[in-house]
Amino acid sequence: MLPFFDGTHLLDPGLVYSSDWRRERNTPPSPSAVWNYAGVGVIR
């Protein structure tokens, strides 16, 4: 997956499972989101 972000700056928390993308504390992950990735890259 990381090659899709070549030439960009990944914002925090980087490339993670979408269930971990800025999840609130003590919140269980969504079972449907465990197999998806999330990431935001910025071209500078």
N, C-alpha and C positions, 0 to 999 in steps of 0.2 A: 504494500500500500504506500509506503514512503516514497517510491519513485514518482507518484502523482504530485508530490509536493516539492519536487526538485526546483530550485530557483526561487523558493518562497521561504519566508520566516514563519514557522509554526507558532501560533499563539498558545498560551497555557490553556489547558493542560497538555497540549500536544495531540498526538494521534492515540486515541484511547477507544475502548469500547463505548458505544453511545450511552450505555447504562451508567458509565462513570463520568460522563461529560457534565461537569458542574452540578453533580448530584448533591442534594441537601444532605446534611449529616443524619445518620440514623434512619435513612430511607432505603428500603430494600430495592434492589435493581429490578427493572421490569423484565420478565422472562423473554419477551419478544425483542428486547433491545440488546440482549447479550451477544448476539451474532452480528451486530452492525458496528461499524467503526465511525468515529466522528473526528473531525479535525478542521481547523481554519488556518489557511496559509495566506500571508500578506506579501505582495510583491513590493519590494522597497527599491 
